[in-house]
Amino acid sequence: MPLTLAQLQDLQADAMADDVDIELDKMSLWTCEQATAYFESGGEVEPPAPVAESTAAFTNGSQPTGATPWLSCLEKKESAAFRVVVFNWTGNRGGQGSAHNLRRAPLNWSQALGAEFEVYEISLPGRGTRMKEPLRSEMLPLVAELAAALGEALCGGRPYAFVGFAFGAVLAWEVARAISATSATEGPALLCAVSSEGPSWKGRGGRLHAASESDYRRELTDKGGTDFILKDAGMSKMYLPVIRADLALEETYAPVLPPAVAGVPTIAVVGSQPGRDKLQSKVAPADAALWIEATSSYSRSEVVVLEAADWYVLQDEVGVRAVLDKVSAAMKAL
């Protein structure tokens, strides 16, 4: 488990090293013994960088991306060196995510990433061209379906990154693990988890997905973000079942504890400001740090806190650019 700020402060006090600064992003990955030795040295002797226990090989070939209804390409780029696959927001926080897609983002991802990157969006049932398909409300079957479809479509092609937003990040992580488990040389080269607590976070449980219709609508009203759906009969008919299915996915998801990890390096990006929803949603840095626990490639993983962004990192251009800069740099460094 990553060291917390409180734990580091206690070790600092025990070593009488008040003059030694605490760099939480770096030091949270140390052991208690390593942090103690660092404080006792007056901040002069840092431990060696951790070595990943295992790092999954990633897809790295030249095969074209296969066709599947689960993948929607924003813009075909035959000469692209990398691919980015985005698992978008689901309806678990306020519900608006059920109607969200990259084509409504404040920035054109394909254009911003440039000619080297081909961008794909995961198409879930209940949205877009898959509006009439049966909804998915159980995580394990959904992961199995996605891993089989994406594993085949992406197999042997250019290296790719998974970018997951909110609970979409957990879905991306589970799919990454499932793909890598089927082949020693296939899987994403990077996972970027945006506005999301790590897979082992215990705050996802709930029963809203099983609530009566009246209680369900009242709770959504209280959460905010779905007024445009609730006030329109057509939108309600279209999206309220999708939001309920999304809620079931997250609320019934069992927290994952070690040794369930992925080999893929992971970047967790969160905003420091509370969200603009009625609940003022926010992902605590300590909960985002659970992503470091969820990968064996922790030496190449990090938590990024954006001071200018709120919970919905992808709401504004500054947040999108920060995410794309991180993904681009990590992929080009392969």
WOUR-V812951 format. One record per residue. N is the residue number from 1. BURIAL is # if it has 9 or more other ideal C-beta (glycine too) atoms within 8 Angstrom, else .. D_LAST is the distance of its C-alpha to the last C-alpha in whole Angstrom. Layout:
BEGIN
n=[N:N]
burial=[BURIAL:BURIAL]
d_last=[D_LAST:D_LAST]
END
This chain:
BEGIN
n=[1:2:3:4:5:6:7:8:9:10:11:12:13:14:15:16:17:18:19:20:21:22:23:24:25:26:27:28:29:30:31:32:33:34:35:36:37:38:39:40:41:42:43:44:45:46:47:48:49:50:51:52:53:54:55:56:57:58:59:60:61:62:63:64:65:66:67:68:69:70:71:72:73:74:75:76:77:78:79:80:81:82:83:84:85:86:87:88:89:90:91:92:93:94:95:96:97:98:99:100:101:102:103:104:105:106:107:108:109:110:111:112:113:114:115:116:117:118:119:120:121:122:123:124:125:126:127:128:129:130:131:132:133:134:135:136:137:138:139:140:141:142:143:144:145:146:147:148:149:150:151:152:153:154:155:156:157:158:159:160:161:162:163:164:165:166:167:168:169:170:171:172:173:174:175:176:177:178:179:180:181:182:183:184:185:186:187:188:189:190:191:192:193:194:195:196:197:198:199:200:201:202:203:204:205:206:207:208:209:210:211:212:213:214:215:216:217:218:219:220:221:222:223:224:225:226:227:228:229:230:231:232:233:234:235:236:237:238:239:240:241:242:243:244:245:246:247:248:249:250:251:252:253:254:255:256:257:258:259:260:261:262:263:264:265:266:267:268:269:270:271:272:273:274:275:276:277:278:279:280:281:282:283:284:285:286:287:288:289:290:291:292:293:294:295:296:297:298:299:300:301:302:303:304:305:306:307:308:309:310:311:312:313:314:315:316:317:318:319:320:321:322:323:324:325:326:327:328:329:330:331:332:333:334]
burial=[.:#:#:.:#:.:#:#:#:.:#:#:.:.:#:.:#:.:.:#:.:#:.:#:.:.:#:#:#:#:.:#:.:#:#:#:#:#:#:.:.:.:#:.:.:.:#:.:.:.:.:#:.:.:#:#:.:#:#:#:.:.:.:.:#:.:.:#:.:#:#:.:#:#:.:.:#:.:.:#:.:#:#:#:#:#:#:#:#:#:#:#:#:#:#:#:#:#:.:.:.:#:.:.:#:.:#:.:#:#:.:#:#:.:.:#:#:#:#:#:#:#:#:#:.:#:#:.:.:#:.:.:.:.:#:#:#:#:#:.:.:#:#:#:#:#:#:.:#:#:#:#:#:#:#:.:#:#:#:#:#:#:#:#:#:#:#:#:#:#:#:#:#:#:#:#:#:#:#:#:.:.:#:.:.:#:#:#:#:#:#:#:#:#:#:#:#:#:#:#:#:.:.:#:.:.:.:#:#:.:#:.:.:.:.:#:#:.:#:#:#:.:#:#:#:#:.:.:#:#:.:.:.:.:#:#:.:.:#:#:.:#:#:#:#:#:#:#:#:#:#:#:#:.:#:.:.:.:.:.:#:#:#:#:#:#:#:#:#:#:#:.:#:.:#:.:#:.:.:#:#:#:#:.:#:#:#:#:#:#:#:#:#:#:#:#:#:#:.:.:#:.:#:#:#:#:.:.:#:#:#:#:#:#:#:.:.:#:#:#:#:#:#:#:.:#:#:#:.:#:#:.:.:.]
d_last=[27:26:29:31:32:35:34:33:36:38:36:37:40:41:40:42:38:39:38:34:32:30:27:26:23:22:25:25:23:25:28:32:32:29:30:34:33:31:34:37:35:35:32:31:29:26:25:22:19:19:17:16:19:16:13:13:11:10:12:10:13:16:18:20:20:23:26:27:29:26:24:25:23:24:23:22:20:20:18:15:11:10:13:14:17:19:22:25:27:30:34:34:34:37:36:35:32:34:34:31:28:26:28:30:27:28:25:24:21:20:22:20:16:17:17:14:14:17:18:20:22:24:27:30:33:36:34:34:35:35:37:40:38:39:37:35:36:35:31:31:32:30:27:28:28:25:23:25:25:21:20:22:21:18:18:16:15:12:9:11:11:15:17:20:23:26:27:24:22:23:24:20:20:22:21:18:20:22:20:18:21:22:20:17:15:15:14:12:8:10:13:15:19:21:25:25:26:24:25:28:30:33:34:34:37:40:43:42:41:45:47:50:49:51:49:46:47:48:45:43:45:45:41:41:39:41:44:43:43:46:48:48:49:47:44:45:46:42:40:42:41:38:37:39:37:34:36:37:33:32:36:36:32:33:31:28:29:27:26:25:21:18:15:12:11:14:15:18:20:24:27:29:32:34:34:37:38:41:40:37:34:32:29:30:27:28:27:24:23:24:21:19:22:21:17:17:14:16:15:11:14:16:19:20:23:24:28:29:28:30:29:29:25:25:29:28:26:25:24:22:20:19:17:16:15:13:11:10:9:7:5:6:4:0]
END
